[in-house]
Amino acid sequence: MRIQILRRAQDSNVFDDCFAVAIVDAEITSYGTIVPKERAEVFNAISSSVMHGSEMKPLADDEISGDASNAFLMMNPLLTKMLGQVGQGLEFVCFNGRNSKGQKIVYPAKQGNFTVKYGNSEYRWRLPLGSLLPDKYDNETGEKFSGNYIFIPFTGNKLAEKPSAK
């Protein structure tokens, strides 16, 4: 499933100056109640690095563009409703998406990587994000693969941009 709001936001350059991750950190009580951590606690425990660069702390709310803030305001109720109690603790965290020369450093649809550290855990994403790319196809079987695949993982054959007309 592709989240169309994110795709539209990417296409419209809403996140041109930043990149964002969504995070939930919560405790589950013995009776199943989900108690999310405070926003400040989440923001103090998270950092990111791009392509093995230096560690970055999250942007403050006043450093995030109005368009990006509005995108989060639109997504938050949708995701909260989908995720129930877990979604009530959902926080969107933005990091600076440009280097000191003003060049963009994260391209979700191009080769690269970024890492998010939260507490003692580290999460690494390899780019491009397949969900933002058009699907690719096996010319022999017509099987569809994620857009970030180059080769068929089972045969090693190169994938096609469009399905073959068989």
PEWO-V987799 format. One record per residue. N is the residue number from 0. SS is DSSP state (2 for helix, 1 for strand, 0 for the rest). NEAR is the number of other ideal C-beta (glycine too) atoms within 8 Angstrom. Layout:
N,SS,NEAR / N,SS,NEAR
This chain:
0,0,2 / 1,0,7 / 2,0,8 / 3,2,6 / 4,2,10 / 5,2,10 / 6,2,10 / 7,2,8 / 8,2,11 / 9,2,12 / 10,2,6 / 11,0,7 / 12,0,6 / 13,0,10 / 14,0,12 / 15,0,7 / 16,0,8 / 17,1,13 / 18,1,11 / 19,1,11 / 20,1,10 / 21,1,9 / 22,1,10 / 23,0,11 / 24,0,10 / 25,1,10 / 26,1,6 / 27,1,7 / 28,0,8 / 29,0,3 / 30,0,4 / 31,0,6 / 32,0,7 / 33,1,12 / 34,1,7 / 35,1,9 / 36,0,8 / 37,0,6 / 38,2,6 / 39,2,6 / 40,2,9 / 41,2,13 / 42,2,10 / 43,2,6 / 44,2,8 / 45,1,14 / 46,1,9 / 47,1,14 / 48,1,12 / 49,1,11 / 50,0,8 / 51,0,3 / 52,0,7 / 53,0,4 / 54,0,7 / 55,1,11 / 56,1,6 / 57,0,11 / 58,0,9 / 59,0,6 / 60,2,6 / 61,2,4 / 62,2,7 / 63,0,10 / 64,0,8 / 65,2,5 / 66,2,8 / 67,2,15 / 68,2,10 / 69,2,8 / 70,2,12 / 71,2,10 / 72,2,7 / 73,2,9 / 74,2,12 / 75,2,10 / 76,2,7 / 77,2,9 / 78,2,11 / 79,2,11 / 80,2,8 / 81,2,7 / 82,2,10 / 83,0,8 / 84,0,7 / 85,2,10 / 86,2,12 / 87,2,9 / 88,2,11 / 89,0,13 / 90,1,10 / 91,1,10 / 92,1,12 / 93,1,11 / 94,1,13 / 95,1,8 / 96,0,11 / 97,1,8 / 98,0,6 / 99,0,3 / 100,0,4 / 101,0,5 / 102,0,6 / 103,1,7 / 104,0,9 / 105,0,10 / 106,0,8 / 107,0,10 / 108,0,9 / 109,0,7 / 110,0,4 / 111,1,10 / 112,1,9 / 113,1,13 / 114,1,11 / 115,1,11 / 116,1,12 / 117,1,9 / 118,0,5 / 119,0,2 / 120,1,6 / 121,1,6 / 122,1,8 / 123,1,7 / 124,1,9 / 125,1,5 / 126,1,14 / 127,0,13 / 128,0,10 / 129,2,9 / 130,2,8 / 131,2,12 / 132,0,11 / 133,0,5 / 134,0,8 / 135,1,12 / 136,1,14 / 137,0,12 / 138,0,8 / 139,0,6 / 140,0,4 / 141,0,10 / 142,0,7 / 143,1,7 / 144,1,12 / 145,0,9 / 146,0,12 / 147,0,9 / 148,0,11 / 149,0,5 / 150,1,8 / 151,0,12 / 152,0,5 / 153,0,4 / 154,0,5 / 155,0,5 / 156,0,9 / 157,1,6 / 158,0,12 / 159,1,10 / 160,0,6 / 161,0,5 / 162,0,8 / 163,0,9 / 164,0,3 / 165,0,3
